[in-house]
Amino acid sequence: MADTLRRLVNTTTCKLLQNKLESWYKDYHINSCDQNLNRCCELIELTSKVQGELFTILSLAASEGGVYCGIDTIKSRFLPWLGSNFTVITPGVTSDTSFTLLQESAEKDRKLWELTTVHDKEILELETELNTTRRHLGAVKQELAEAHLELDDTQNKSVVTFQVTEDEIIRLRTELRSVREQVRYYKQKVEMLDDYEHKIRQLKDEVAFLSAEKSSLHERVPGRCSPISFPSVSRFSPTYGKLTNGSRQARLISRFNDIYANERLHAQNLLRRYVDDLEMVKQIIFIATAEAFQAAKMAFRQFKLRVRKTLSPSHRGPESLDDTVIDYIIRNLDLYDVQSSINDVIRSISVHPKISIPIEVDFILISSFIREICRVAFAMQTLDPPLDIAFTADGELFNDNKYRRSYDSDFTAPLVVYHTWPALVENGIVIVKGEAFTKRGALWAPSKSQSRSISPVRSRSISPARGLSSRSRSPSPLRRSISPRR
């Protein structure tokens, strides 16, 4: 019996049975139905082998105790199994065959262990390769960090180079601006030179005419002085204003168009920094232009009266006093007090009922624009006939002969919402078109700027430092219509 028990222990059949049960339990839900049945049959066969060995040991142990030894144990534990129809599955193989099967099972286990060992070696090799790959990856990361440092260094150098280039561009722009100012200055000099040449030619003509008149007078008066008659001189001697009227008109019209194309846009850009409503900005520019014309015409009338009062006591020339006054004004346009007109225009648009802007905005921003308009308008009053701006009214019927539509207008609308630039007229005839914004439903749907102007008009204080007089102009409904003459 001891040998049989030793062989059973050495074969480790019970351990193998336990391992197979655990393996089957783990793979039960993964295996197919046939695989589970094969596993079950294999375990039943192995269990029957173990049971066969145990029954052999049971028989040997019972025979060693004698005839009646072990009866109580068999009755108490073995007979109840027999009473419940327990049948022992006797192995269909001999004892040698059973040990052979056990040896085959042990051989399978040994092969399984060898495969496990090989698998562990492969895992170790893979781990070694993984460590090598990680070290290589660390080296690559270090190279990448160095590349990033080089890239940052290159970027910093590029930024420095860009800053140097930007400074150079700013310097070049400054030089370009100075060159443009010089060009503008030289153009003014050229215009002045042209005027001087006209004056020189006129004076030469006058000198030649006076020399001829002098010689004729000497021939007519042999020994006594006869009274000099000037009607013939006035008949054949046109004044300077009449001689230069055409050229001055062309130059002033060209200057008026240049202000529309350049100074107007510059003033508009200045106001857009503080006023978001573009329509309101355009209306401010238009109102400033109209007020500048009114202020310039008023200043011209006052200046003309002063000159007439000054020259009338000493006037003895062949030309009329009015022609002499106009010639004097044309030759002395720099005596025009344009700053006073600028102050009047700023004061007028500050209390205009159609203008509603933030309180911090000061119209002195566009004083250079107003200055140019006042000068041109003042010079236009010396022409024969003088030039003026056309009458305008919001909501009027659009006239193609008088205005052109702005780019954002409704080109099918018949009514004018607001004007952006006045038309230039001569004796009621339009010689330069203005610009207006048209939109359908202008009388029923007012624009944003018109709806804002309904709010109370703020009062703007005018500091004495600007040289403005203390008088104030009250807003009047008549200022909504810009009249060419007052």
C-alpha positions in Angstrom: 0.0 0.0 0.0 2.8 2.4 0.8 4.3 2.1 -2.7 1.0 2.8 -4.3 0.5 5.9 -2.1 4.0 7.1 -2.8 3.5 6.8 -6.6 0.2 8.7 -6.2 2.0 11.5 -4.3 4.9 11.7 -6.7 2.8 12.0 -9.8 1.2 15.2 -8.3 -2.0 14.3 -9.9 -4.1 16.3 -7.4 -2.1 19.4 -8.0 -2.5 18.9 -11.7 -6.2 18.5 -11.3 -6.4 21.7 -9.3 -4.4 23.6 -11.9 -6.6 22.3 -14.7 -9.7 23.3 -12.8 -8.4 26.9 -12.2 -7.4 27.2 -15.9 -10.7 26.0 -17.0 -12.5 28.4 -14.7 -10.6 31.3 -16.1 -11.2 30.3 -19.8 -14.7 29.0 -19.4 -16.5 32.0 -20.9 -13.9 32.4 -23.7 -13.9 28.7 -24.8 -16.4 27.2 -27.2 -18.9 24.5 -26.2 -16.7 21.7 -27.6 -13.7 23.0 -25.8 -15.5 23.1 -22.4 -16.8 19.6 -23.0 -13.3 18.3 -23.8 -12.0 20.0 -20.6 -14.7 18.4 -18.6 -14.1 14.9 -20.0 -10.4 15.3 -19.4 -11.0 16.2 -15.8 -13.4 13.3 -15.4 -10.8 10.9 -16.8 -8.2 12.3 -14.5 -10.6 12.1 -11.5 -11.4 8.4 -12.4 -7.7 7.7 -12.4 -7.3 9.2 -9.0 -10.4 7.4 -7.7 -9.1 4.1 -9.1 -5.8 4.6 -7.2 -7.7 5.5 -4.1 -9.9 2.4 -4.2 -6.8 0.3 -4.6 -5.3 1.9 -1.5 -8.7 1.4 0.2 -8.7 -2.3 -0.6 -5.1 -2.7 0.6 -5.7 -0.7 3.8 -8.8 -2.9 4.5 -6.9 -6.1 3.9 -4.1 -5.1 6.2 -6.6 -4.7 9.2 -7.9 -8.2 9.1 -11.2 -9.8 8.3 -13.4 -7.6 10.4 -11.2 -4.5 10.8 -12.6 -1.3 9.3 -16.2 -2.6 9.1 -17.6 0.3 11.2 -15.9 2.9 9.0 -17.2 1.2 5.8 -20.7 1.1 7.3 -20.8 4.6 8.4 -19.2 6.4 5.4 -19.1 4.0 2.4 -22.5 2.2 2.6 -24.5 5.5 2.5 -23.0 6.2 -0.9 -24.0 2.8 -2.1 -27.5 3.3 -0.7 -27.8 6.5 -2.8 -27.0 4.4 -6.0 -23.4 5.7 -6.0 -21.5 3.8 -8.6 -17.8 3.8 -8.8 -16.4 4.4 -12.2 -13.7 1.8 -12.5 -10.9 2.7 -14.9 -10.9 0.9 -18.2 -7.2 0.6 -18.2 -4.7 -1.3 -16.1 -2.5 0.1 -13.4 0.5 0.4 -15.7 -1.5 2.2 -18.3 -2.7 4.6 -15.6 0.9 5.4 -14.6 1.7 5.8 -18.3 -1.0 8.4 -18.7 0.2 10.1 -15.6 3.7 10.3 -17.0 2.3 11.7 -20.2 0.5 14.3 -18.3 3.7 15.1 -16.3 5.5 15.3 -19.7 2.9 17.8 -20.9 3.4 19.8 -17.8 7.1 19.8 -18.3 6.7 21.0 -21.9 4.3 23.7 -20.7 6.9 24.8 -18.2 9.5 24.9 -20.9 7.2 27.0 -23.0 6.6 29.2 -20.1 10.3 29.6 -19.6 10.8 30.4 -23.2 8.0 33.0 -23.0 9.6 34.6 -20.0 12.9 34.8 -21.9 11.1 36.5 -24.8 9.4 38.9 -22.4 12.8 39.7 -20.9 14.3 40.3 -24.3 11.3 42.5 -25.2 11.8 44.5 -22.0 15.5 44.9 -22.8 14.6 46.1 -26.2 12.0 48.4 -24.7 14.6 49.9 -22.4 16.9 50.4 -25.3 14.1 52.1 -27.2 13.4 54.3 -24.2 17.0 55.4 -24.0 17.0 56.2 -27.7 13.8 58.2 -27.2 15.4 60.1 -24.4 18.3 61.0 -26.7 15.8 62.1 -29.4 14.0 64.3 -26.8 17.3 65.9 -25.8 18.0 66.6 -29.5 14.5 68.0 -29.9 15.0 70.3 -26.9 18.3 71.5 -28.3 16.5 72.1 -31.6 13.9 74.1 -29.8 16.6 76.2 -28.1 18.2 76.9 -31.5 14.8 77.8 -32.9 14.1 80.2 -30.0 17.5 81.8 -30.6 16.8 82.2 -34.3 13.4 83.6 -33.5 14.9 86.1 -31.1 17.4 87.2 -33.8 14.6 87.5 -36.3 12.6 89.7 -33.9 15.6 91.9 -33.4 16.1 92.1 -37.2 12.4 92.8 -37.6 12.5 95.6 -35.1 15.5 97.1 -36.8 13.7 96.9 -40.2 10.6 98.5 -38.6 12.6 101.3 -37.3 14.2 101.8 -40.7 10.7 101.8 -42.3 9.5 104.4 -39.8 12.6 106.5 -40.6 12.0 106.2 -44.3 8.3 107.1 -43.8 9.4 110.2 -41.9 11.8 111.2 -44.6 9.1 110.6 -47.2 6.7 112.8 -45.3 9.3 115.5 -45.1 10.0 115.2 -48.8 6.3 115.5 -49.6 6.1 118.6 -47.4 9.0 120.0 -49.3 7.3 119.2 -52.6 4.1 120.9 -51.5 6.1 123.9 -50.4 7.9 124.1 -53.7 4.6 123.8 -55.5 3.3 126.7 -53.6 6.5 128.6 -54.5 5.9 127.7 -58.2 2.4 129.0 -58.0 3.6 132.2 -56.4 6.2 132.5 -59.1 3.5 132.1 -61.7 1.6 134.9 -60.0 4.7 137.0 -59.9 5.3 136.4 -63.6 1.7 137.5 -64.4 2.2 140.6 -62.3 5.5 141.3 -64.1 3.9 140.9 -67.5 1.0 143.1 -66.4 3.4 145.8 -65.1 5.4 145.7 -68.3 2.2 146.2 -70.3 1.2 149.0 -68.0 4.7 150.6 -68.3 4.6 150.3 -72.1 1.1 151.8 -72.3 2.0 154.6 -69.9 5.2 155.3 -71.9 3.2 155.5 -75.1 0.6 157.7 -73.4 3.4 159.9 -72.0 5.0 160.4 -75.4 1.6 161.2 -77.0 1.0 163.8 -74.2 4.3 165.4 -74.8 3.5 165.7 -78.5 0.1 167.2 -77.7 1.4 169.8 -75.2 4.2 171.9 -76.9 4.4 174.7 -74.3 1.6 174.4 -71.8 0.0 171.8 -69.8 -3.5 170.7 -70.8 -5.8 168.7 -68.5 -5.2 164.9 -68.7 -8.2 162.9 -69.7 -8.5 159.4 -68.2 -11.5 157.9 -69.9 -9.4 156.6 -72.7 -7.1 155.0 -70.2 -9.9 153.3 -68.4 -11.3 152.1 -71.7 -8.1 150.4 -72.8 -6.6 149.5 -69.3 -8.3 146.4 -67.8 -7.6 145.9 -64.1 -5.4 143.1 -62.6 -8.5 141.4 -61.2 -10.1 141.2 -64.6 -6.9 140.1 -66.3 -6.4 137.2 -63.9 -10.1 136.3 -63.3 -10.1 133.2 -65.5 -6.8 131.7 -64.1 -7.8 132.4 -60.5 -11.2 130.8 -61.0 -9.6 127.6 -62.5 -7.0 127.5 -59.7 -9.7 127.9 -56.9 -11.9 125.3 -58.4 -9.0 122.9 -58.6 -8.2 123.7 -55.0 -11.8 123.1 -54.0 -11.7 119.7 -55.6 -8.4 118.9 -53.9 -9.9 119.7 -50.5 -12.7 117.3 -51.2 -10.3 114.6 -52.1 -7.6 115.1 -49.4 -8.3 117.4 -46.5 -11.9 116.3 -46.2 -10.9 112.6 -45.8 -8.1 113.6 -43.3 -10.6 115.5 -41.2 -13.1 112.6 -41.4 -10.4 110.2 -40.2 -9.6 112.5 -37.2 -13.2 112.7 -36.2 -13.7 108.9 -36.6 -11.3 108.3 -33.7 -13.8 109.9 -31.3 -17.2 109.5 -33.1 -18.4 106.0 -34.1 -21.2 107.2 -36.3 -19.9 107.7 -39.8 -23.1 109.5 -40.9 -22.7 112.0 -38.1 -19.0 112.6 -39.1 -20.0 113.3 -42.7 -22.6 115.7 -41.7 -20.2 117.5 -39.4 -17.8 118.0 -42.3 -20.6 119.3 -44.5 -21.9 121.7 -41.9 -18.3 122.9 -41.2 -17.9 123.6 -45.0 -21.1 125.5 -45.2 -20.4 127.5 -42.1 -16.8 128.3 -43.4 -18.3 129.7 -46.6 -20.7 131.9 -44.6 -18.0 133.1 -42.3 -15.6 133.8 -45.3 -18.3 135.8 -47.1 -19.1 137.8 -44.0 -15.3 138.5 -43.5 -15.0 139.5 -47.2 -17.8 142.0 -46.9 -16.3 143.5 -43.8 -12.8 143.6 -45.3 -14.1 145.1 -48.5 -15.8 147.9 -46.5 -12.6 148.7 -44.6 -10.5 148.8 -47.8 -13.1 151.0 -49.5 -13.2 153.4 -46.6 -9.4 153.5 -46.6 -8.9 154.0 -50.4 -11.8 156.3 -51.2 -10.2 159.6 -50.0 -7.1 159.0 -52.1 -8.6 157.4 -55.2 -7.7 159.2 -58.4 -7.1 156.3 -60.8 -8.8 155.8 -64.1 -10.5 152.6 -62.9 -13.5 152.6 -60.6 -13.2 152.5 -56.9 -14.8 149.0 -56.7 -12.2 147.6 -59.2 -9.4 149.2 -57.2 -10.7 147.7 -53.9 -10.9 144.2 -55.5 -7.4 144.6 -56.9 -6.1 145.6 -53.5 -7.8 142.6 -51.9 -6.5 140.2 -54.5 -2.9 141.4 -54.0 -3.2 141.3 -50.2 -5.1 138.1 -49.5 -2.7 137.4 -46.6 -4.3 140.2 -44.7 -7.4 138.1 -44.3 -7.9 137.3 -40.6 -8.7 133.6 -41.2 -8.3 132.7 -37.5 -11.4 134.8 -36.6 -13.4 133.0 -39.2 -12.2 129.6 -37.9 -13.4 130.6 -34.4 -16.8 131.7 -35.8 -17.2 128.3 -37.6 -16.2 126.3 -34.5 -18.6 128.3 -32.4 -21.4 127.8 -34.9 -21.0 124.0 -35.4 -20.6 123.6 -31.6 -24.3 124.7 -31.1 -25.7 123.3 -34.3 -29.0 121.4 -33.5 -28.2 118.6 -36.0 -24.8 117.7 -34.3 -24.8 115.3 -31.4 -21.4 113.9 -30.4 -19.5 113.1 -27.1 -18.8 116.1 -24.9 -15.0 115.4 -24.9 -14.7 115.9 -28.7 -13.4 119.3 -29.6 -13.9 120.7 -33.1 -10.5 122.2 -33.0 -9.4 118.9 -34.4 -10.5 119.9 -37.9 -9.3 123.5 -37.7 -6.8 123.0 -40.5 -9.7 121.8 -42.8 -11.8 124.8 -41.8 -8.8 127.1 -42.5 -8.4 125.8 -46.1 -12.1 126.1 -46.8 -12.2 129.7 -45.4 -9.3 130.7 -47.5 -10.7 129.2 -50.7 -14.2 130.7 -50.0 -12.7 134.1 -49.3 -10.7 134.1 -52.5 -13.7 133.0 -54.5 -15.5 136.2 -53.5 -12.9 138.2 -55.4 -14.0 136.6 -58.7 -16.3 138.2 -61.2 -18.9 136.7 -60.7 -18.1 135.2 -57.3 -18.4 131.5 -56.6 -20.7 130.1 -53.9 -22.2 126.9 -52.6 -25.7 125.8 -53.6 -28.7 125.9 -51.4 -29.4 122.5 -49.7 -32.2 121.0 -47.6 -32.5 117.5 -46.1 -35.3 115.5 -47.7 -35.1 117.5 -51.0 -35.6 115.8 -54.4 -32.3 114.5 -55.8 -31.0 116.4 -58.8 -28.5 114.7 -61.1 -27.3 118.0 -62.4 -26.5 119.3 -58.9 -25.2 116.2 -57.0 -23.7 112.8 -57.4 -24.7 110.0 -55.1 -22.3 108.6 -52.5 -21.0 105.1 -52.8 -23.3 103.7 -50.1 -26.5 105.4 -51.4 -29.6 103.8 -52.7 -29.3 104.6 -56.4 -33.1 104.3 -57.0 -34.1 106.6 -54.1 -35.6 110.0 -55.2 -34.9 111.9 -51.9 -31.8 113.1 -50.2 -31.2 112.0 -46.6 -28.2 114.2 -46.0 -25.4 116.0 -47.9 -21.7 115.1 -47.7 -20.2 117.9 -49.9 -21.8 121.1 -51.3 -22.1 121.9 -55.0 -20.2 124.9 -56.4 -22.4 127.4 -58.4 -21.8 130.6 -60.4 -24.8 132.8 -60.9 -27.0 129.9 -60.0 -25.4 127.5 -62.5 -23.6 124.4 -61.1 -20.0 124.2 -62.2 -18.8 121.6 -59.7 -21.2 118.8 -58.5 -21.6 118.1 -54.8 -22.3 114.7 -53.1 -25.4 113.5 -51.3 -26.6 110.3 -49.6 -29.9 109.0 -50.8 -32.1 106.3 -49.4 -35.7 105.2 -49.9 -38.1 106.2 -47.2 -35.9 109.1 -46.1 -38.8 111.1 -44.8 -40.3 108.2 -42.9 -37.2 106.4 -41.6 -34.6 108.9 -40.4 -31.0 107.8 -40.2 -29.2 107.0 -37.0 -27.5 110.4 -36.9 -30.8 112.2 -37.4 -32.5 110.2 -34.7 -29.6 110.9 -32.3 -29.9 114.6 -33.0 -33.3 114.6 -31.4 -31.6 114.5 -28.1 -30.9 117.8 -26.3 -28.0 119.7 -27.9 -25.1 120.0 -25.5 -23.5 123.4 -24.9 -19.7 123.5 -25.6 -17.7 126.0 -23.6 -15.1 127.9 -25.6 -12.0 128.8 -23.7 -10.5 132.3 -24.1 -7.1 130.7 -24.9 -8.4 129.9 -28.4 -8.9 133.5 -29.1 -12.6 133.2 -29.5 -14.9 136.1 -28.7 -17.4 135.8 -25.9 -20.4 136.2 -28.1 -22.6 133.1 -28.7 -24.8 132.1 -31.5 -28.2 130.6 -30.7 -29.3 127.7 -32.8 -31.9 128.6 -35.3 -34.1 126.4 -37.6 -32.8 128.4 -40.5 -29.4 126.8 -40.1 -30.8 123.5 -41.3 -30.9 125.1 -44.8 -27.5 126.3 -46.2 -28.2 129.4 -48.1 -25.7 130.6 -50.8 -26.2 134.2 -49.8 -27.4 136.0 -46.7 
